[in-house]
Amino acid sequence: MSVKLAISAGALFLILGTMAPAYAQREQEKEQARPQQHEQERAAPQQHQQPAQQQHEPPAPQRRQQPAAQHPPQANKPAPRQAKPQPSYGGAYHGGVQANGPTNGGVHHSGVPQHQGQVRSGFGQSRARSWSSDHRSWRERGGYNGYRIPDDRFRAYFGHDHFFRIYGLPLVFIGGYPRFQYDGYWVTFVDPWPDTWPDDWYQTDDVYLDYTDDGYYLYDRSRPGVGIAVTVAF
């Protein structure tokens, strides 16, 4: 009986001896696993919270595209008027010329030269038969009472040092006498031109306008001493 008890007690101690280390090892493994489990449990709510925060964040406002600027419909603009070609001699139409007036020296009744032949014919008609008898100064005419060119303008564009050629200037014929435009002024012959001058002097000679004593005169630089009485209109 005592032998059995001793054997039983020995077996019990052996079992307990083998179970204690195993139990201690299991407890140690549990203690080591607890910090990792706590870290995972703390990380899990953060992972769940991030999507929630992303869901609650208001969406970024979308930039609206500005509609393309709409231009009001343009009214049909009239086509620009094309300038009418002028004759070789300028041929500017002067408003004082009557469209149904008489033909002077072969010049068109509008007063606008059409070609060189008509210009030659117009100047031929205004030529003096006898300069000494046909010519009259402004004093003989009672003085000049027409438009006066301002002094500063006259000094800048008129006088002996400011010469030009009638050839190529706007030109019409009024009552058989030439009228040309120079520096914006209309200059009209009231005298015939000398019969001793060549037929084409208005093409080849340099002329100038001057005010001498009693009125305006046209002078030819190649034929000094002879002045043709003229009027000036603005």
Salt bridges, closest charged atoms under 4 A:
GLU31 OE2 - ARG34 NH1 2.94
GLU41 OE1 - HIS38 ND1 3.89
ASP161 OD1 - HIS160 ND1 3.63
ASP183 OD1 - ARG153 NH2 2.87
ASP191 OD2 - HIS135 ND1 2.49
ASP191 OD1 - ARG141 NH2 2.80
ASP199 OD1 - ARG127 NH1 2.42
ASP205 OD2 - ARG223 NH2 2.92
ASP206 OD1 - ARG165 NE 2.96
ASP220 OD2 - ARG223 NE 3.53
